[in-house]
Amino acid sequence: MAYSGGVDSTLLLYAACEALGKENVFVFRGKSDLISHQEAVDAVAMLRELGISSKRIFEISLHPLHWPEFVVNSNERCYFCKKRMYQSFQRKQEALHASWLLDGSNVDDLKSNRPGFRAIHELDVKTPLLDAALNKEEIRSLAKGFHFSNHDKLSNSCLATRLPEGTRIEKEFLELVEKCEDFLLARNFSGCRVRPNGTNVVLELCGTDAMQGLNPAMRVEIIHFFESLGFARVLVDLKPRI
């Protein structure tokens, strides 16, 4: 199954292992410049928490910055990425003689435009959480009941999603976004997102972090940091991440 480290894929992995036995489940993780170091570390830690043997885990190296249709950053970016990634997973799946590739999509994923979901459908990837009509709130509730440490982890997406559509995706931009988000994470802004837009940068914070961002000393530290990176203005999205 495809594993991101988020609560959806964690619940799906747990359910698959309970139903089939851990010895009959393979875990595929994409490894690329699109995934921050912290996200990768958290995913590995969660696999350890679930007791998944390293012999059942396969990291698949991906090179999205070499995919011409992806780096142009059109509104189909996620479709191209998801299709290439899951095709790579399916090649490994077939080599291992595994029956199906599983994905952790849920019913809430149908409420917004998600080009990547089209790739999932085209490749006949199975979506058990969606088939069970589970939404995000229900998944979090189940994960909390099973005492998963990531039950309240905010949904995340790859670093490329922080760039405005039409801005060419380059490694330096991805590294900049990661550096900015690591700065905020180190100051306990959990689940933050940083979106560079020309000379401005927009910060998306959780509701619980909004007051911390208004602290005078913290505000000055944030402004100085982003100005040191060349941004003229630091803006905060008033709609909190949930």
C-alpha positions as CSV (number, residue, x, y, z in Angstrom):
1,M,0.0,0.0,0.0
2,A,1.0,3.6,-0.5
3,Y,2.0,5.3,2.8
4,S,2.5,9.0,3.4
5,G,2.7,9.1,7.2
6,G,-0.6,10.9,7.6
7,V,-3.5,9.8,9.7
8,D,-5.5,8.4,6.7
9,S,-2.8,6.1,5.4
10,T,-1.8,5.1,9.0
11,L,-5.4,3.9,9.7
12,L,-5.5,2.1,6.4
13,L,-2.2,0.4,7.1
14,Y,-3.3,-0.7,10.5
15,A,-6.5,-2.1,9.1
16,A,-4.7,-3.9,6.4
17,C,-2.3,-5.5,8.9
18,E,-5.2,-6.5,11.1
19,A,-7.1,-8.1,8.3
20,L,-4.3,-9.7,6.4
21,G,-1.5,-10.0,8.9
22,K,1.6,-7.8,8.8
23,E,3.5,-10.5,6.9
24,N,1.2,-10.0,4.0
25,V,1.3,-6.2,3.7
26,F,4.0,-4.2,1.8
27,V,4.5,-0.5,2.4
28,F,5.6,1.8,-0.4
29,R,6.9,5.3,0.3
30,G,7.9,7.8,-2.3
31,K,11.3,9.4,-1.8
32,S,11.8,12.7,-3.6
33,D,12.7,16.4,-3.4
34,L,8.9,17.1,-2.8
35,I,8.9,15.7,0.7
36,S,10.4,17.6,3.5
37,H,13.0,15.9,5.7
38,Q,10.7,16.3,8.8
39,E,7.8,14.6,7.0
40,A,10.0,11.7,6.0
41,V,11.3,11.4,9.6
42,D,7.7,11.4,11.0
43,A,6.6,8.8,8.5
44,V,9.4,6.4,9.5
45,A,8.7,7.0,13.2
46,M,5.0,6.1,12.7
47,L,5.9,2.9,10.9
48,R,8.0,1.9,13.9
49,E,5.1,2.8,16.2
50,L,2.9,0.4,14.2
51,G,5.6,-2.3,14.4
52,I,6.1,-2.7,10.7
53,S,9.2,-4.7,9.8
54,S,11.8,-2.9,7.7
55,K,11.6,-5.9,5.4
56,R,8.1,-4.9,4.4
57,I,8.9,-1.3,3.7
58,F,10.1,-0.1,0.3
59,E,11.2,3.4,-0.4
60,I,10.7,4.2,-4.1
61,S,13.0,6.9,-5.5
62,L,11.2,9.4,-7.6
63,H,12.5,12.3,-9.7
64,P,9.6,14.7,-10.3
65,L,11.9,17.6,-11.1
66,H,12.9,15.6,-14.3
67,W,9.2,15.3,-15.4
68,P,8.5,18.1,-17.9
69,E,4.8,17.9,-17.5
70,F,5.1,18.3,-13.8
71,V,7.6,21.1,-13.4
72,V,5.5,23.6,-15.5
73,N,3.2,23.6,-12.5
74,S,-0.2,23.6,-14.3
75,N,-3.5,22.8,-12.6
76,E,-2.9,19.2,-13.6
77,R,0.4,19.0,-11.7
78,C,-1.0,16.6,-9.1
79,Y,-2.4,14.3,-11.7
80,F,0.9,13.8,-13.4
81,C,2.8,13.3,-10.2
82,K,0.3,10.9,-8.7
83,K,0.2,8.8,-11.9
84,R,3.9,8.5,-12.2
85,M,4.4,7.8,-8.5
86,Y,1.7,5.1,-8.4
87,Q,2.9,3.5,-11.6
88,S,6.3,3.2,-9.9
89,F,4.6,1.6,-6.9
90,Q,2.6,-0.8,-9.1
91,R,5.7,-2.0,-10.8
92,K,7.2,-2.9,-7.4
93,Q,3.8,-4.4,-6.4
94,E,3.9,-6.7,-9.4
95,A,7.5,-7.7,-8.8
96,L,6.5,-8.7,-5.2
97,H,3.4,-10.5,-6.6
98,A,1.1,-8.4,-4.4
99,S,-2.6,-8.3,-5.3
100,W,-3.5,-4.6,-5.0
101,L,-2.2,-1.2,-4.4
102,L,-4.1,0.6,-1.7
103,D,-4.6,4.4,-1.2
104,G,-5.9,6.3,1.9
105,S,-8.3,8.6,0.2
106,N,-11.5,9.4,2.1
107,V,-14.9,10.9,1.2
108,D,-13.8,14.4,2.1
109,D,-11.3,14.2,-0.7
110,L,-14.2,14.2,-3.1
111,K,-15.3,17.6,-2.0
112,S,-12.5,19.6,-3.7
113,N,-10.8,19.4,-7.1
114,R,-8.1,16.8,-6.8
115,P,-6.6,15.9,-10.1
116,G,-4.5,13.2,-8.4
117,F,-7.7,11.3,-7.7
118,R,-8.3,10.8,-11.4
119,A,-4.9,9.0,-11.6
120,I,-5.9,6.7,-8.7
121,H,-9.1,5.8,-10.6
122,E,-7.3,5.3,-14.0
123,L,-4.7,2.9,-12.4
124,D,-7.4,1.0,-10.5
125,V,-5.8,1.7,-7.2
126,K,-8.1,0.6,-4.3
127,T,-9.4,3.1,-1.8
128,P,-10.9,1.1,1.2
129,L,-11.5,4.2,3.4
130,L,-13.5,5.8,0.6
131,D,-15.3,2.5,0.0
132,A,-16.3,2.4,3.7
133,A,-17.6,6.0,3.4
134,L,-15.3,7.3,6.1
135,N,-14.6,11.0,6.4
136,K,-11.7,12.8,8.0
137,E,-13.4,13.4,11.3
138,E,-14.3,9.7,11.6
139,I,-10.8,8.6,10.6
140,R,-9.3,10.9,13.3
141,S,-11.7,9.5,15.9
142,L,-10.8,5.9,15.0
143,A,-7.1,6.8,15.0
144,K,-7.4,8.4,18.5
145,G,-9.2,5.3,19.7
146,F,-6.3,3.1,18.5
147,H,-3.9,5.6,20.2
148,F,-2.0,6.6,17.1
149,S,0.3,9.4,18.0
150,N,-0.5,11.2,14.7
151,H,-4.3,11.1,15.2
152,D,-4.4,14.9,15.3
153,K,-1.7,15.5,12.7
154,L,-2.9,18.1,10.2
155,S,-3.3,17.1,6.5
156,N,-0.1,17.9,4.6
157,S,0.8,18.0,0.9
158,C,4.1,18.1,-1.0
159,L,6.3,21.2,-1.0
160,A,5.4,22.0,-4.6
161,T,1.8,22.8,-3.6
162,R,3.1,26.0,-1.8
163,L,4.1,27.6,-5.1
164,P,1.6,29.6,-7.2
165,E,0.2,27.8,-10.2
166,G,2.3,28.5,-13.3
167,T,5.5,29.1,-11.3
168,R,8.1,26.6,-12.5
169,I,8.9,24.1,-9.9
170,E,12.7,24.1,-9.1
171,K,14.7,22.6,-6.4
172,E,15.8,26.0,-5.0
173,F,12.1,27.0,-4.4
174,L,11.4,23.7,-2.6
175,E,14.4,24.1,-0.4
176,L,13.3,27.7,0.4
177,V,9.8,26.6,1.4
178,E,11.2,23.8,3.6
179,K,13.7,26.2,5.3
180,C,10.8,28.6,6.0
181,E,8.5,26.0,7.4
182,D,11.3,24.4,9.5
183,F,11.9,27.8,11.0
184,L,8.3,28.1,12.1
185,L,8.1,24.4,13.2
186,A,11.1,25.0,15.4
187,R,9.1,27.7,17.2
188,N,6.1,25.4,17.7
189,F,4.0,26.5,14.9
190,S,2.6,23.1,14.1
191,G,1.2,22.3,10.7
192,C,2.2,25.7,9.3
193,R,2.4,26.3,5.5
194,V,4.5,29.0,3.8
195,R,3.6,30.2,0.4
196,P,6.1,32.5,-1.4
197,N,4.5,34.8,-4.0
198,G,6.9,37.1,-5.7
199,T,8.4,39.4,-3.1
200,N,5.7,38.5,-0.6
201,V,5.3,35.4,1.6
202,V,2.0,34.2,3.0
203,L,1.9,32.2,6.2
204,E,-0.9,29.8,6.9
205,L,-1.1,29.0,10.6
206,C,-3.3,26.8,12.7
207,G,-6.0,28.6,14.8
208,T,-4.2,27.7,18.0
209,D,-1.0,29.3,16.7
210,A,-2.5,32.6,15.7
211,M,-2.1,34.3,19.0
212,Q,1.5,33.1,19.3
213,G,2.2,34.8,15.9
214,L,0.8,38.1,17.3
215,N,3.3,38.1,20.2
216,P,5.4,41.2,19.7
217,A,8.8,39.5,20.2
218,M,7.8,36.5,18.0
219,R,6.4,38.8,15.3
220,V,9.7,40.7,15.1
221,E,11.7,37.5,14.9
222,I,9.5,36.2,12.1
223,I,9.7,39.4,10.1
224,H,13.5,39.6,10.5
225,F,13.9,36.0,9.4
226,F,11.8,36.3,6.2
227,E,13.3,39.7,5.4
228,S,16.8,38.1,5.6
229,L,15.6,35.7,2.9
230,G,14.7,38.6,0.6
231,F,10.9,38.9,1.2
232,A,9.6,42.4,1.3
233,R,6.3,41.6,3.2
234,V,5.2,38.9,5.5
235,L,1.4,38.3,5.3
236,V,-0.7,36.0,7.4
237,D,-3.8,34.2,6.0
238,L,-6.7,35.1,8.4
239,K,-8.4,31.8,7.6
240,P,-6.7,29.3,10.0
241,R,-5.7,25.8,9.0
242,I,-7.9,23.1,10.5
